[in-house]
Amino acid sequence: MSQPGPSIRPGLSVVIPAYRSPGTLGRVCDELQLHVAPLVAELEVIFVDDGSGDGTWTSIQELAARHPWVRGLTLLRNYGQHNALLAGLRQARLPLILTIDDDLQNPPDQVPTLLAALTDEIDLVYGTPAEERQSWWRNLASTATKRTMATALGPDVYPRPSAFRLFRRELVSAADTVSDPYISIDVLLSWATSRITDVPVRFRERAAGQSGYTLKKLVRHALNMITGYSTRPLRWVSAFGLLIAVLGFALLAFVMLSYFMNGRQVAGFTFLAAALSLFSGVQLLSLGVVGEYIGRMHFRTMGKPPYVVRAMTKPTTGPGAGPDPGGPAQAAADPGQSVGANR
């Protein structure tokens, strides 16, 4: 059961990116209504169908028709979790925003813990798993990726991010001008505030399906974030190049001293081949890192959007609002209606 806080908190928008999960969305709504609605003055739930191509959008429409505090939008194709979150965040209208997954790994009965941690001195709270539930290799890959990103992105980005987040709506303004296909919600939030903390919470096993984050996608996401939001790799390459240049001068000095002091040249094909391989490898590595940055700049100048909305269940007043596409949700109540402690 939920543990009510000392007082009712302001309105809460719950943004949930959904991908091929039609069977779990109803349970998510039920648990939010049971455990979260009594703790806030107003509640709205925003589902974002990230181009699932199955019954997910139909399920969202049915939930929106059944509950006036549920809204939904569907994207033209699969843009990725962070892009779908951005689409939902721009539709959120209440003072507090919660992001959770669609697979019930983030239990709504743990939301009171996040609400309690969001004090006047804190703007953003991450819920981190008190006990890891995934396979050892997945945990290892995730940890390695997060640490690499934390090192590359620097101290301005919180080192222990999570998809289970609670923050103030003002932070979304950091993403007002973002029009980038490579999005990191955690980096954008860190641009807006440094008053961040995390609390251990209980996570569940996935209610259905498997994680879409394979090792390949984790690495690709890390590279996109590092080259998109940090210049540290360029500085590392410069430092590495300087180190190799110093080593090259040391080898030259060794060759010259050997010739003048001993009257002979340094013999051996192995020495020459090793030196050439080392310097060629450093050059190719440097070109590769610079090429990644140029590629990111190229994609940004193309104006590729982070997402495109296909349809919404109800008209909204936020950025990117579009006409009501009709369908089952057309009969739902006014978007201003919500469920909360005073319902």
C-alpha positions as CSV (number, residue, x, y, z in Angstrom):
1,M,0.0,0.0,0.0
2,S,1.1,3.6,-0.5
3,Q,2.4,5.7,2.4
4,P,0.7,9.1,2.3
5,G,3.0,12.0,2.9
6,P,2.4,14.8,5.5
7,S,0.4,16.9,3.0
8,I,-1.1,16.8,-0.4
9,R,1.5,17.7,-3.1
10,P,0.8,19.9,-6.2
11,G,-0.6,18.5,-9.4
12,L,1.5,15.7,-11.0
13,S,1.9,14.8,-14.7
14,V,3.0,11.2,-15.3
15,V,4.8,10.8,-18.7
16,I,5.1,7.2,-19.8
17,P,6.8,6.2,-23.1
18,A,5.1,3.1,-24.4
19,Y,6.6,0.6,-26.9
20,R,4.8,-2.6,-27.8
21,S,3.2,-2.9,-24.3
22,P,-0.6,-3.0,-24.8
23,G,-1.1,-5.5,-22.0
24,T,0.5,-3.5,-19.2
25,L,-0.8,0.0,-19.7
26,G,-4.1,-0.6,-17.9
27,R,-2.3,-2.0,-14.9
28,V,-0.1,1.1,-14.8
29,C,-3.2,3.3,-14.7
30,D,-4.8,1.3,-12.0
31,E,-1.7,1.4,-9.8
32,L,-1.2,5.1,-10.3
33,Q,-4.8,5.8,-9.4
34,L,-4.5,3.6,-6.3
35,H,-1.0,4.7,-5.0
36,V,-0.4,8.2,-6.4
37,A,-3.7,10.0,-6.9
38,P,-4.5,10.3,-3.1
39,L,-1.1,12.1,-2.6
40,V,-1.5,14.9,-5.2
41,A,-4.0,17.6,-5.8
42,E,-4.4,16.7,-9.4
43,L,-3.1,13.8,-11.6
44,E,-2.8,13.5,-15.4
45,V,-1.2,10.5,-17.2
46,I,0.4,11.0,-20.6
47,F,1.2,7.9,-22.7
48,V,3.5,8.3,-25.7
49,D,3.3,5.5,-28.2
50,D,6.7,5.4,-29.8
51,G,5.7,3.9,-33.1
52,S,4.9,0.5,-31.7
53,G,2.9,-0.7,-34.7
54,D,0.8,-3.1,-32.6
55,G,-2.2,-2.6,-30.3
56,T,-0.4,-0.2,-28.0
57,W,-2.1,2.9,-29.5
58,T,-5.5,1.3,-29.4
59,S,-5.0,0.5,-25.7
60,I,-4.0,4.1,-25.0
61,Q,-7.1,5.4,-26.9
62,E,-9.3,3.0,-24.8
63,L,-7.8,4.2,-21.6
64,A,-8.2,7.9,-22.6
65,A,-11.8,7.3,-23.4
66,R,-12.4,5.5,-20.0
67,H,-10.4,8.0,-17.8
68,P,-10.6,11.8,-18.3
69,W,-7.2,12.2,-16.6
70,V,-5.4,10.0,-19.3
71,R,-4.1,11.5,-22.5
72,G,-2.0,10.0,-25.3
73,L,-0.1,10.7,-28.4
74,T,1.4,8.4,-31.0
75,L,4.6,9.1,-33.0
76,L,5.0,8.5,-36.7
77,R,7.8,5.9,-36.1
78,N,10.1,4.6,-33.4
79,Y,12.3,7.5,-32.3
80,G,13.7,6.1,-29.1
81,Q,12.8,6.4,-25.4
82,H,14.3,9.8,-24.8
83,N,12.7,11.3,-27.9
84,A,9.3,9.9,-26.9
85,L,9.8,11.3,-23.4
86,L,10.5,14.8,-24.8
87,A,7.3,14.6,-26.8
88,G,5.3,13.8,-23.6
89,L,7.1,16.3,-21.4
90,R,6.2,19.1,-23.8
91,Q,2.5,18.2,-23.2
92,A,2.7,18.0,-19.4
93,R,0.9,20.9,-17.7
94,L,1.0,20.3,-14.0
95,P,3.7,21.6,-11.5
96,L,5.4,18.2,-11.0
97,I,6.4,15.6,-13.5
98,L,7.1,11.9,-13.0
99,T,8.6,9.6,-15.7
100,I,8.2,5.9,-15.5
101,D,8.5,2.9,-17.8
102,D,5.5,1.1,-19.3
103,D,6.5,-2.4,-18.0
104,L,5.8,-1.8,-14.3
105,Q,9.5,-2.1,-13.4
106,N,9.0,1.2,-11.7
107,P,6.3,0.4,-9.1
108,P,3.8,3.3,-8.6
109,D,3.7,2.4,-4.9
110,Q,7.3,3.7,-4.7
111,V,6.4,7.2,-5.9
112,P,5.7,8.4,-2.3
113,T,9.4,7.9,-1.6
114,L,10.3,10.2,-4.5
115,L,7.7,12.8,-3.4
116,A,9.2,12.8,0.1
117,A,12.7,13.4,-1.3
118,L,11.6,16.3,-3.5
119,T,12.1,19.0,-0.8
120,D,12.3,22.7,-1.3
121,E,16.1,22.3,-1.8
122,I,15.8,19.7,-4.5
123,D,14.5,20.0,-8.1
124,L,15.1,16.5,-9.4
125,V,14.9,13.1,-7.7
126,Y,16.0,9.8,-9.3
127,G,14.7,6.5,-8.1
128,T,17.6,4.0,-8.2
129,P,17.1,0.3,-7.7
130,A,17.8,-0.9,-4.2
131,E,18.6,-4.3,-5.7
132,E,19.5,-5.0,-9.3
133,R,16.9,-7.2,-11.1
134,Q,18.6,-7.6,-14.5
135,S,21.1,-10.2,-15.7
136,W,24.8,-9.7,-14.7
137,W,26.0,-8.8,-18.1
138,R,23.2,-6.3,-18.6
139,N,24.0,-4.7,-15.2
140,L,27.7,-4.6,-16.1
141,A,27.0,-3.1,-19.6
142,S,24.7,-0.5,-18.1
143,T,27.1,0.4,-15.3
144,A,30.0,0.7,-17.7
145,T,28.0,2.9,-20.1
146,K,26.8,5.2,-17.3
147,R,30.3,5.6,-15.9
148,T,31.8,6.3,-19.3
149,M,29.2,8.9,-20.0
150,A,29.7,10.5,-16.5
151,T,33.4,10.7,-17.1
152,A,33.0,12.1,-20.6
153,L,30.2,14.5,-19.9
154,G,31.8,15.8,-16.7
155,P,30.5,16.7,-13.2
156,D,27.5,18.8,-14.5
157,V,25.6,15.6,-15.4
158,Y,24.4,13.4,-12.5
159,P,26.3,10.1,-12.4
160,R,23.4,7.9,-11.3
161,P,20.5,8.6,-13.7
162,S,17.4,6.5,-13.9
163,A,14.2,6.3,-16.0
164,F,12.3,6.7,-12.7
165,R,12.4,10.5,-12.2
166,L,10.4,13.1,-10.4
167,F,11.1,16.8,-11.1
168,R,9.6,20.3,-11.3
169,R,8.0,21.3,-14.5
170,E,10.2,24.4,-14.8
171,L,13.1,22.1,-15.8
172,V,11.4,21.3,-19.1
173,S,12.2,24.8,-20.3
174,A,15.8,23.6,-20.8
175,A,14.5,21.6,-23.8
176,D,12.4,24.4,-25.3
177,T,14.8,25.0,-28.2
178,V,16.0,21.5,-28.7
179,S,15.5,20.2,-32.2
180,D,18.1,17.4,-32.2
181,P,17.5,13.7,-33.2
182,Y,20.0,12.6,-30.4
183,I,18.3,13.5,-27.1
184,S,19.3,12.8,-23.5
185,I,16.6,13.9,-21.1
186,D,19.1,13.6,-18.2
187,V,21.5,15.9,-19.8
188,L,18.8,18.4,-20.6
189,L,17.6,18.3,-17.0
190,S,21.1,18.9,-15.8
191,W,21.3,22.0,-17.9
192,A,18.4,23.4,-15.8
193,T,19.5,22.5,-12.3
194,S,22.3,21.1,-10.1
195,R,19.9,20.4,-7.2
196,I,19.7,16.7,-7.9
197,T,19.6,13.6,-5.6
198,D,18.6,9.9,-5.8
199,V,16.9,7.6,-3.4
200,P,16.9,3.7,-3.4
201,V,13.5,2.3,-4.3
202,R,12.2,-1.2,-5.0
203,F,12.1,-2.2,-8.6
204,R,10.1,-5.1,-10.0
205,E,10.8,-7.7,-12.7
206,R,9.4,-6.7,-16.1
207,A,5.7,-7.5,-16.3
208,A,6.0,-8.3,-20.0
209,G,8.4,-8.3,-22.9
210,Q,12.2,-7.7,-22.9
211,S,14.3,-4.6,-22.6
212,G,14.9,-2.9,-26.0
213,Y,18.4,-1.7,-24.8
214,T,20.8,-4.3,-26.2
215,L,24.5,-3.9,-25.7
216,K,24.8,-2.4,-29.2
217,K,22.1,0.2,-28.5
218,L,23.7,1.1,-25.1
219,V,27.0,1.7,-26.8
220,R,25.4,3.7,-29.6
221,H,23.4,5.8,-27.1
222,A,26.6,6.5,-25.1
223,L,28.4,7.6,-28.2
224,N,25.6,9.8,-29.3
225,M,25.4,11.5,-25.9
226,I,29.2,11.9,-25.5
227,T,29.8,13.4,-28.9
228,G,26.5,15.4,-28.7
229,Y,27.0,17.0,-25.3
230,S,30.7,17.1,-24.6
231,T,34.0,18.0,-26.2
232,R,36.1,16.0,-23.7
233,P,36.9,13.2,-26.2
234,L,38.5,15.9,-28.5
235,R,40.6,17.1,-25.6
236,W,41.6,13.5,-24.7
237,V,42.6,12.9,-28.3
238,S,44.7,16.1,-28.3
239,A,46.4,15.0,-25.1
240,F,47.0,11.6,-26.4
241,G,48.4,13.1,-29.6
242,L,50.8,15.3,-27.5
243,L,51.9,12.2,-25.6
244,I,52.6,10.3,-28.7
245,A,54.5,13.3,-30.1
246,V,56.7,13.3,-27.0
247,L,57.3,9.6,-27.4
248,G,58.2,10.2,-31.1
249,F,60.8,12.8,-30.1
250,A,62.1,10.4,-27.5
251,L,62.6,7.7,-30.1
252,L,64.3,10.2,-32.4
253,A,66.7,11.2,-29.6
254,F,67.4,7.6,-28.9
255,V,68.2,6.9,-32.6
256,M,70.4,10.0,-32.8
257,L,72.3,9.2,-29.6
258,S,72.8,5.6,-30.7
259,Y,74.3,6.8,-33.9
260,F,76.7,9.5,-32.5
261,M,77.7,7.6,-29.4
262,N,78.1,4.1,-30.8
263,G,78.6,4.9,-34.4
264,R,75.8,2.7,-35.6
265,Q,72.1,2.9,-36.6
266,V,69.3,1.2,-34.7
267,A,68.8,-2.0,-36.5
268,G,65.6,-4.1,-36.8
269,F,62.5,-4.2,-38.9
270,T,60.4,-4.9,-35.8
271,F,61.3,-1.5,-34.3
272,L,60.4,0.4,-37.4
273,A,57.1,-1.5,-38.0
274,A,56.0,-1.0,-34.4
275,A,56.7,2.7,-34.5
276,L,54.8,3.1,-37.8
277,S,51.9,1.1,-36.5
278,L,51.7,3.2,-33.3
279,F,51.7,6.5,-35.1
280,S,49.3,5.4,-37.8
281,G,46.9,4.0,-35.2
282,V,46.9,7.3,-33.3
283,Q,46.2,9.2,-36.5
284,L,43.3,7.0,-37.4
285,L,41.9,7.2,-33.9
286,S,42.1,10.9,-34.0
287,L,40.4,11.1,-37.4
288,G,37.7,8.8,-36.2
289,V,36.8,10.9,-33.2
290,V,36.8,14.1,-35.2
291,G,34.7,12.4,-37.8
292,E,32.1,11.4,-35.2
293,Y,31.8,15.1,-34.2
294,I,31.5,16.2,-37.8
295,G,28.9,13.6,-38.4
296,R,26.8,14.9,-35.5
297,M,27.1,18.4,-36.8
298,H,26.0,17.3,-40.2
299,F,22.8,15.6,-38.8
300,R,22.1,18.7,-36.7
301,T,22.3,21.0,-39.7
302,M,20.0,18.8,-41.6
303,G,17.2,19.8,-39.2
304,K,16.1,16.2,-38.5
305,P,13.3,16.5,-35.9
306,P,13.5,14.6,-32.6
307,Y,10.0,13.3,-33.2
308,V,6.8,13.8,-35.2
309,V,3.4,13.3,-33.7
310,R,0.9,11.3,-35.8
311,A,-2.2,11.7,-33.6
312,M,-3.4,12.7,-30.1
313,T,-6.3,11.4,-28.1
314,K,-7.4,14.9,-27.1
315,P,-6.5,18.5,-28.0
316,T,-3.8,20.1,-25.7
317,T,-2.5,23.5,-25.1
318,G,1.2,22.6,-24.9
319,P,3.9,23.0,-27.6
320,G,3.2,20.8,-30.6
321,A,-0.5,20.5,-29.9
322,G,-2.5,19.3,-32.8
323,P,-6.1,18.7,-33.8
324,D,-8.1,15.9,-32.1
325,P,-7.8,12.9,-34.5
326,G,-11.1,11.4,-33.3
327,G,-11.5,7.7,-32.6
328,P,-12.4,6.1,-29.3
329,A,-10.9,8.9,-27.2
330,Q,-13.0,11.6,-28.9
331,A,-15.8,10.9,-26.4
332,A,-13.5,11.4,-23.4
333,A,-14.0,14.3,-21.0
334,D,-12.4,17.7,-21.2
335,P,-8.5,17.5,-20.8
336,G,-8.9,19.9,-17.8
337,Q,-10.5,17.1,-15.8
338,S,-8.2,15.0,-13.7
339,V,-8.1,12.6,-10.9
340,G,-6.6,13.6,-7.6
341,A,-7.0,13.7,-3.9
342,N,-10.0,16.1,-4.2
343,R,-11.8,14.0,-6.8
